[in-house]
Amino acid sequence: MSEEKVIHEFQKGPGEKIICQFTEFKGKKRIDLRLFYDAGKDGPAEDWRPTKSGLSLSREMVLDLREAIDKAAEKYEKGLPGLEEKGKSEKEKTPF
């Protein structure tokens, strides 16, 4: 995995991370969001390998995804339906 192609990465859980990177498929530039796992037990430590779980997005699709995330964040910040329910913790009130 070329470091200059990596845009961002973050841990998903123990031995798993999500990597966002630039890729090219059939001559077209894409942004790839993919789950990677640490295959270090079979080789060198932190030998990150991709899984089939992920998305390969065109520029237009990235813009649509950004719009969807912005909308979700806005609704989350304003308070989701059901947040006023009594007796539930904040974690139980949110859908994620």
N, C-alpha and C positions, 0 to 999 in steps of 0.2 A: 504494500500500500504506500503510495507516494505521499509524503508529508505535505507537499505543496498543493495537493488536491483536496486535502482534508479541510473542511470548513469549520466543523465543530464536532465534539464528541462528549458524551456524558454517560455515567454509570447507570445501568438499568437495575442491576442487582449483583450479587456476588458472581464474579466470573463472566459477566455480561455487560456490554456497553453498546450504545447506539452511536453510529458514526454517520455524519452528514458530509458528503464529499462530491466533488465534480467528477463525472464520468462521461464517457462517450459510447454510444451504441448505434451501430449502423451509420456512422458519420455524423450523428446528431448529439449535441451536448445535452447532458441531463444532470439533474441533481439527485443523488441517491441517498436515501435514508435507510440504513440497514442495521440489523441486529448482528453483533459479532460476539463470539464466545472465546474465552481464553483456553486454547488447546495446549497450554504449557505442560499439562500432565503427560502429554505424548511427545513433547519436544522441549525446546527452550522455554524458559519462563516468559510469560506474557507474549505468547505466540497467538495473536488475535486472528481469527478466521471468520469469514462471513457466513451467515446462515441464509436460507432461502427467504426468511422473514424480512420484508422491507418493501420500499417503494422506489421506483425510478420515475422521476417526474420531469416533464418538459417545462420550459420557462412559464408557459401559460398555466400549467397545472400548479406550479409553485406559487404563482400569484393568487390562484383560487384557494390554495391551502392556507396561505397567509391571511386571506380574508376570513376564512372559516375560523382560524385560530384567534384572530382579532375579535370576532364576534363572540366566540366562546369566552375569551378573557373578559370582555366587557360585561357579559351576562353574569359571570362568576363574581366580578367586582361589585356589581349592583346588588347581588343577592339572588340566588336561584329560588324558584318556587319551592315552598316547603321549608325554607330556612327558619320560618317563625314557629315551626313545630316545637312544642315544649317537651323537655325530657330527653332530647337527643343531642349527642355531642356534635360539634361542628363537622367532624369527619363523617358521621352517619348522615348528615344533612346534604352533603355534596355527592354528585353522581360519580366522582372520580377521586 
